[in-house]
């Protein structure tokens, strides 16, 4: 792995764990045991490093979600697999991350918004359409509205004004919102299948 990739991966790990505002270039330098001069050799400033980190993160999410879609047996199985991935990975992201990006790094925020519009919304709508076709999801559902609802509730789960860390655990909030959405879009047939899949996965 090249020095640039090592720095990018290390910085991304720190941002995901602690948020962006609280992490300085000095923190990254100390954590990775590299000089700031080396960091600035590849990344002109923190804003560029944040932009590159968001690109790396969203590209990784594209790869993971595409693989889940390809391996899933059906739309319900796909949602269960996404739920498991969220539980072990996404839910552990620092709640301040999205807020920090939106407030302090508009270029990086636009990269994230492009990911949402061009990939995430389409992926969710494709899954919903497949589930409707197979009779697992409500046939009268507007997939565009439902997809955007899902994306907004996902971000809502990281809102510490709405869910203060002193009162709520972020992973639990995210899973509650996810299950509320999933069970809300299912038909009776879908409910039965999702409960069946959950039992199988819990037994494994």
ZAGU-917742 format. One record per atom (N, C-alpha, C): residue in three letters; y, x, z. Coordinates in pm, whole numbers, padded with zeros to 5 digits, always signed. Each point is the difference from the previous one (the first is absolute). Last residue first. Layout:
REM ZAGU-917742
ALAYXZ/...
***
This chain:
REM ZAGU-917742
UNK-01904-02801+01318/UNK-00014+00138-00048/UNK+00070+00098+00094/UNK+00044-00460+00080/UNK-00136+00043+00036/UNK-00026+00142-00046/UNK+00406-00206-00118/UNK-00001+00024+00144/UNK-00136+00049+00047/UNK+00056-00128-00451/UNK+00071+00125+00026/UNK+00000+00033+00148/UNK-00188-00412-00135/UNK-00079+00111-00056/UNK+00066+00135+00034/UNK+00233-00392+00115/UNK-00118+00017+00085/UNK-00084+00118-00046/UNK+00367-00126-00262/UNK+00046+00059+00126/UNK-00117+00026+00094/UNK-00080-00229-00407/UNK+00028+00142-00023/UNK+00041+00069+00130/UNK-00063-00466+00017/UNK-00127+00068-00027/UNK+00021+00150-00017/UNK+00376-00276+00040/UNK-00067+00012+00129/UNK-00135+00072-00013/UNK+00237-00097-00392/UNK+00071+00103+00074/UNK-00061+00019+00139/UNK-00170-00343-00278/UNK-00034+00133-00051/UNK+00069+00109+00080/UNK+00092-00452+00103/UNK-00140+00031+00030/UNK-00036+00142-00044/UNK+00426-00166-00109/UNK-00012+00021+00144/UNK-00142+00041+00036/UNK+00088-00130-00444/UNK+00052+00133+00031/UNK-00012+00033+00147/UNK-00115-00430-00143/UNK-00096+00095-00056/UNK+00042+00143+00032/UNK+00296-00341+00106/UNK-00113-00003+00093/UNK-00106+00100-00045/UNK+00460+00146-00171/UNK-00062-00132-00001/UNK-00111+00002+00105/UNK+00439+00339+00024/UNK-00141-00027-00034/UNK-00033-00149-00007/UNK+00424+00234+00129/UNK-00015-00019-00144/UNK-00141-00042-00040/UNK+00135+00094+00460/UNK+00089-00103-00052/UNK-00018-00028-00148/UNK-00227+00351+00238/UNK-00060-00130+00029/UNK+00086-00115-00053/UNK+00169+00439-00058/UNK-00129-00016-00069/UNK-00060-00138+00024/UNK+00405+00125+00229/UNK+00019-00018-00144/UNK-00132-00032-00069/UNK-00015+00104+00455/UNK+00072-00127-00017/UNK+00019-00030-00148/UNK-00175+00417+00118/UNK-00100-00107+00011/UNK+00064-00137-00015/UNK+00288+00374-00002/UNK-00090+00007-00114/UNK-00101-00115+00003/UNK+00291+00061+00366/UNK+00073-00050-00117/UNK-00090-00004-00123/UNK-00176+00192+00389/UNK+00022-00143+00023/UNK+00070-00064-00120/UNK-00060+00465+00005/UNK-00126-00068-00027/UNK+00014-00151+00021/UNK+00374+00276+00097/UNK-00033+00004-00143/UNK-00128-00077-00030/UNK+00127+00051+00452/UNK+00093-00088-00070/UNK-00035-00007-00148/UNK-00237+00305+00263/UNK-00041-00138+00031/UNK+00090-00100-00071/UNK+00106+00463-00036/UNK-00125-00034-00071/UNK-00044-00144+00023/UNK+00390+00154+00243/UNK+00020-00018-00145/UNK-00130-00032-00074/UNK+00107-00135+00509/UNK-00061+00115-00066/UNK+00005-00023-00150/UNK+00341-00206+00402/UNK-00102-00020-00104/UNK-00054+00134-00051/UNK+00339-00041+00351/UNK-00074-00126+00015/UNK-00117-00014-00096/UNK+00309+00372+00014/UNK-00028-00020+00143/UNK-00083-00125+00025/UNK+00169+00119-00432/UNK-00117+00080+00035/UNK-00037-00014+00148/UNK+00245-00392-00295/UNK+00031+00121+00076/UNK-00127+00074+00045/UNK+00115-00353-00389/UNK-00119+00032+00081/UNK+00025+00131+00075/UNK+00356-00179-00246/UNK-00080-00122+00009/UNK-00122+00020+00090/UNK+00275+00364-00087/UNK+00090-00099+00059/UNK-00076-00130+00023/UNK-00208+00364-00221/UNK-00005+00011+00146/UNK+00104-00090+00069/UNK-00286+00004-00478/UNK+00134-00030+00050/UNK-00001-00002+00152/UNK-00377+00051-00313/UNK+00059+00126+00047/UNK+00139-00020+00059/UNK-00254-00358-00196/UNK-00082+00053+00109/UNK+00052+00130+00057/UNK+00188-00213-00387/UNK+00041-00064+00123/UNK-00075+00057+00121/UNK-00117+00121-00444/UNK+00117+00074+00050/UNK+00048-00058+00133/UNK-00350-00225-00207/UNK-00045+00137+00027/UNK+00113+00085+00056/UNK+00091-00432-00153/UNK-00061-00003+00134/UNK-00054+00138+00037/UNK+00183-00052-00430/UNK+00104-00012+00102/UNK-00059-00002+00140/UNK-00291+00005-00375/UNK+00072+00126+00010/UNK+00105-00004+00111/UNK-00240-00396-00097/UNK-00087+00101+00059/UNK+00073+00133+00017/UNK+00221-00347-00222/UNK-00015-00033+00141/UNK-00083+00106+00070/UNK+00037+00021-00462/UNK+00122+00049+00065/UNK-00001-00030+00149/UNK-00357-00162-00257/UNK-00002+00146-00003/UNK+00123+00056+00071/UNK-00032-00468-00058/UNK-00096+00048+00099/UNK-00002+00152+00006/UNK+00265-00212-00331/UNK+00056-00022+00134/UNK-00092+00058+00106/UNK-00157+00015-00437/UNK+00119+00085+00011/UNK+00064-00012+00138/UNK-00373-00272-00123/UNK-00037+00138+00033/UNK+00121+00092+00013/UNK-00082-00527+00094/UNK+00086+00076-00089/UNK-00020+00147+00035/UNK-00363-00419+00078/UNK+00087+00104+00056/UNK+00082+00067-00109/UNK-00356-00356-00010/UNK+00140-00037-00026/UNK+00098+00105+00051/UNK-00487+00029+00056/UNK+00033-00004-00143/UNK+00146-00029-00031/UNK-00237+00262+00435/UNK+00055-00130-00036/UNK+00049-00002-00145/UNK-00394+00341+00127/UNK+00138-00020+00042/UNK+00053-00133-00055/UNK-00445+00133-00093/UNK+00014+00047+00138/UNK+00140-00023+00056/UNK-00202-00076-00461/UNK-00005-00112+00094/UNK+00015+00039+00146/UNK+00024+00260-00431/UNK-00134-00008+00060/UNK-00011-00110+00105/UNK+00417+00086-00219/UNK-00099-00024-00107/UNK-00139-00020+00057/UNK+00345+00133+00293/UNK+00019-00140-00043/UNK-00105-00037-00104/UNK+00018+00447+00140/UNK-00053-00086+00106/UNK+00013-00148-00032/UNK+00190+00318-00295/UNK-00146+00010-00003/UNK-00062-00092+00104/UNK+00464+00040+00004/UNK-00043-00073-00121/UNK-00152+00000-00012/UNK+00197+00258+00342/UNK+00013-00143+00029/UNK-00049-00084-00118/UNK+00018+00466-00057/UNK-00104-00036+00097/UNK+00003-00149+00031/UNK+00339+00174-00273/UNK-00128+00005-00071/UNK-00115-00042+00091/UNK+00429+00044+00190/UNK-00009-00119-00084/UNK-00132-00004-00078/UNK+00097+00383+00260/UNK-00024-00116+00086/UNK-00017-00126-00084/UNK+00119+00391-00228/UNK-00135+00013+00055/UNK-00036-00121+00086/UNK+00440+00034-00168/UNK-00096-00030-00107/UNK-00143+00004+00052/UNK+00344+00133+00292/UNK+00007-00144-00025/UNK-00101-00042-00107/UNK+00036+00465+00094/UNK-00053-00077+00112/UNK+00000-00150-00026/UNK+00185+00312-00337/UNK-00144+00013+00030/UNK-00048-00100+00104/UNK+00459+00020-00171/UNK-00081+00037-00116/UNK-00149+00005+00028/UNK+00335-00105+00346/UNK+00017-00090-00115/UNK-00103+00027-00110/UNK+00007+00276+00396/UNK-00026-00139+00036/UNK+00002-00091-00122/UNK+00122+00449-00057/UNK-00143-00009+00029/UNK-00038-00145+00034/UNK+00453+00095-00049/UNK-00066+00005-00131/UNK-00151-00013+00016/UNK+00256+00039+00390/UNK+00017-00132-00061/UNK-00066-00007-00137/UNK+00011+00416+00222/UNK-00091-00092+00069/UNK+00007-00140-00061/UNK+00303+00317-00153/UNK-00135+00041-00043/UNK-00103-00095+00061/UNK+00441-00048+00140/UNK-00017-00053-00135/UNK-00137+00037-00057/UNK+00124+00182+00414/UNK-00024-00144+00015/UNK-00022-00065-00137/UNK+00129+00451+00019/UNK-00140-00015+00039/UNK-00036-00147+00014/UNK+00445+00096-00082/UNK-00078+00040-00117/UNK-00149-00015+00028/UNK+00310-00082+00357/UNK-00005-00106-00103/UNK-00080+00037-00124/UNK+00035+00154+00519/UNK-00044+00066-00124/UNK-00017-00103-00112/UNK+00139-00110+00459/UNK+00052+00136-00017/UNK-00035+00067-00133/UNK-00124-00465+00139/UNK+00135+00023+00049/UNK+00057+00135-00041/UNK-00453-00138-00116/UNK+00095-00097-00054/UNK+00144+00033+00038/UNK-00356+00259+00180/UNK+00013+00021-00144/UNK+00108-00090-00058/UNK-00108-00054+00455/UNK+00067+00127-00024/UNK+00022+00026-00148/UNK-00251-00378+00127/UNK+00141-00016+00038/UNK+00078+00127-00029/UNK-00466+00008-00058/UNK+00066-00076-00106/UNK+00148-00019+00029/UNK-00256+00226+00338/UNK-00001+00069-00129/UNK+00077-00074-00108/UNK-00106-00107+00484/UNK+00138+00025-00045/UNK+00006+00056-00142/UNK-00418-00096+00246/UNK+00072-00121-00039/UNK+00140+00024-00056/UNK-00428+00337-00041/UNK+00110-00023+00093/UNK+00082-00121-00046/UNK-00518+00027-00128/UNK+00127+00057-00044/UNK+00109-00033+00101/UNK-00466-00156+00001/UNK+00038+00109+00091/UNK+00130+00069-00041/UNK-00228-00354-00250/UNK+00053-00055+00124/UNK+00049+00108+00097/UNK-00221+00106-00424/UNK+00138-00047-00015/UNK+00060-00047+00132/UNK-00470+00159+00010/UNK+00100+00090-00059/UNK+00143-00054+00009/UNK-00416-00224+00155/UNK-00027+00141+00029/UNK+00109+00095-00050/UNK+00019-00480-00067/UNK-00030+00018+00142/UNK-00014+00149+00035/UNK+00058-00138-00454/UNK+00122-00014+00078/UNK-00025+00033+00146/UNK-00371-00015-00282/UNK+00083+00117-00032/UNK+00129-00004+00081/UNK-00282-00371+00028/UNK-00060+00115+00068/UNK+00082+00126-00023/UNK+00129-00389-00230/UNK+00020-00018+00143/UNK-00053+00119+00079/UNK-00086-00023-00458/UNK+00139+00037+00023/UNK+00032-00010+00148/UNK-00418-00149-00132/UNK+00006+00146-00012/UNK+00143+00050+00025/UNK-00069-00463-00017/UNK-00065+00055+00119/UNK+00009+00152+00000/UNK+00153-00228-00379/UNK+00092-00019+00112/UNK-00058+00055+00130/UNK-00273+00005-00384/UNK+00113+00091-00017/UNK+00097-00010+00117/UNK-00357-00303-00028/UNK-00048+00132+00040/UNK+00113+00103-00009/UNK+00091-00422-00169/UNK-00011-00006+00147/UNK-00046+00135+00055/UNK+00019-00059-00470/UNK+00133+00004+00058/UNK-00003+00000+00153/UNK-00431+00199-00227/UNK+00081-00114-00038/UNK+00133+00010+00072/UNK-00307+00360+00014/UNK-00089-00096-00066/UNK+00077-00120-00053/UNK+00202+00515+00063/UNK-00019-00128+00069/UNK-00089-00094-00082/UNK+00166+00445-00138/UNK-00127-00002+00072/UNK-00031-00135+00064/UNK+00411+00093-00246/UNK-00113+00030-00089/UNK-00134-00016+00070/UNK+00404-00048+00248/UNK-00012-00109-00098/UNK-00122+00020-00089/UNK+00111+00344+00301/UNK-00049-00117+00073/UNK-00023-00116-00097/UNK+00202+00383-00173/UNK-00142+00024+00028/UNK-00061-00119+00074/UNK+00461-00006-00077/UNK-00070-00013-00128/UNK-00150+00017+00021/UNK+00281+00078+00366/UNK-00010-00143-00029/UNK-00071-00027-00133/UNK+00081+00455+00129/UNK-00088-00067+00097/UNK-00020-00147-00037/UNK+00307+00255-00257/UNK-00137+00048-00020/UNK-00098-00075+00090/UNK+00462-00083+00053/UNK-00047-00051-00129/UNK-00147+00037-00021/UNK+00217+00184+00371/UNK-00032-00142+00020/UNK-00050-00064-00128/UNK+00156+00440-00024/UNK-00127-00005+00073/UNK-00043-00144+00023/UNK+00418+00073-00191/UNK-00105+00037-00096/UNK-00137-00005+00066/UNK+00376-00067+00271/UNK-00025-00117-00084/UNK-00107+00030-00106/UNK+00134+00357+00284/UNK-00063-00108+00078/UNK-00034-00119-00088/UNK+00240+00362-00188/UNK-00137+00040+00031/UNK-00074-00112+00073/UNK+00458-00064-00088/UNK-00077+00001-00126/UNK-00147+00032+00028/UNK+00294+00035+00358/UNK-00023-00140-00033/UNK-00079-00013-00130/UNK+00135+00429+00127/UNK-00101-00050+00095/UNK-00034-00145-00030/UNK+00349+00206-00238/UNK-00130+00051-00045/UNK-00112-00049+00090/UNK+00438-00109+00127/UNK-00032-00065-00128/UNK-00138+00043-00049/UNK+00172+00217+00379/UNK-00039-00138+00032/UNK-00040-00074-00127/UNK+00174+00429-00052/UNK-00132+00008+00063/UNK-00052-00140+00035/UNK+00437+00039-00161/UNK-00096+00026-00109/UNK-00141+00006+00056/UNK+00344-00041+00311/UNK-00007-00122-00080/UNK-00101+00015-00114/UNK+00110+00372+00279/UNK-00093-00094+00062/UNK-00017-00126-00085/UNK+00136+00433-00271/UNK+00047-00055+00127/UNK-00102-00102+00051/UNK-00103+00292-00368/UNK+00140+00037+00019/UNK+00058-00051+00130/UNK-00504+00148-00127/UNK+00069-00127+00022/UNK+00144+00030+00041/UNK-00294+00358-00107/UNK-00066-00108-00075/UNK+00074-00133+00009/UNK+00158+00388+00223/UNK-00035+00055-00130/UNK-00059-00109-00090/UNK+00100-00070+00459/UNK+00113-00025-00090/UNK-00023+00059-00140/UNK-00325+00078+00337/UNK+00009-00144-00024/UNK+00109-00031-00102/UNK-00040+00442+00150/UNK-00111-00035-00088/UNK+00004-00149-00034/UNK+00310+00158+00310/UNK+00032+00056-00131/UNK-00109-00036-00101/UNK-00056-00096+00454/UNK+00081-00102-00068/UNK+00037+00048-00140/UNK-00455+00187+00210/UNK+00144+00011+00019/UNK+00073-00112-00071/UNK-00495-00053+00214/UNK+00062+00057-00120/UNK+00150+00004+00023/UNK-00367-00213+00276/UNK+00008+00147+00012/UNK+00045+00065-00131/UNK-00046-00478+00129/UNK-00081+00058-00107/UNK-00003+00153+00004/UNK+00251-00260+00321/UNK-00133-00063-00005/UNK-00091+00066-00102/UNK+00458+00136+00039/UNK-00080+00041+00116/UNK-00143-00055-00010/UNK+00305-00129-00337/UNK-00020+00144-00005/UNK-00090+00047+00114/UNK+00143-00446-00004/UNK-00101+00024-00104/UNK-00034+00147-00009/UNK+00348-00122+00287/UNK-00127-00051+00052/UNK-00114+00027-00099/UNK+00437+00099-00136/UNK-00047+00097+00101/UNK-00134-00042+00057/UNK+00226-00291-00287/UNK-00061+00108-00077/UNK-00051+00109+00093/UNK+00018-00479+00219/UNK+00095+00087-00070/UNK-00075+00104-00082/UNK-00091-00518+00234/UNK-00058+00126-00046/UNK+00102+00080-00081/UNK+00078-00445+00178/UNK-00024+00088+00114/UNK-00057+00136-00039/UNK+00087-00355-00322/UNK+00125+00043+00061/UNK-00024+00104+00108/UNK-00375-00215-00220/UNK+00072+00101-00079/UNK+00123+00053+00070/UNK-00493-00179+00214/UNK+00116-00054-00069/UNK+00075+00113-00068/UNK-00419+00064+00236/UNK+00119-00007+00086/UNK+00119-00072-00061/UNK-00445+00050-00215/UNK-00029-00004+00142/UNK+00123-00027+00085/UNK+00021+00053-00476/UNK-00085-00116+00028/UNK-00022-00017+00149/UNK+00235+00382-00150/UNK+00078-00121-00023/UNK-00080-00125+00036/UNK-00222+00417+00012/UNK+00098-00012+00108/UNK+00083-00127-00013/UNK-00304+00103-00345/UNK-00074-00030+00124/UNK+00095-00019+00117/UNK+00184+00145-00407/UNK-00040-00141-00007/UNK-00075-00041+00126/UNK+00112+00453-00051/UNK+00120-00080+00026/UNK-00035-00149+00001/UNK-00341+00303-00119/UNK+00036+00013+00141/UNK+00119-00085+00037/UNK-00132+00019-00452/UNK-00101-00070+00080/UNK+00036+00005+00148/UNK+00272+00244-00294/UNK+00014-00143-00025/UNK-00097-00080+00085/UNK-00029+00471+00008/UNK+00122-00045+00066/UNK+00016-00152-00014/UNK-00353+00198-00232/UNK-00025+00011+00144/UNK+00120-00051+00079/UNK+00035+00034-00467/UNK-00086-00113+00037/UNK-00028+00000+00150/UNK+00243+00362-00180/UNK+00078-00123-00012/UNK-00081-00120+00045/UNK-00214+00423-00025/UNK+00092-00010+00114/UNK+00080-00130-00004/UNK-00477-00009-00243/UNK+00122+00079-00010/UNK+00092-00026+00119/UNK-00552-00029-00021/UNK+00119-00084+00000/UNK+00125+00088+00000/
***
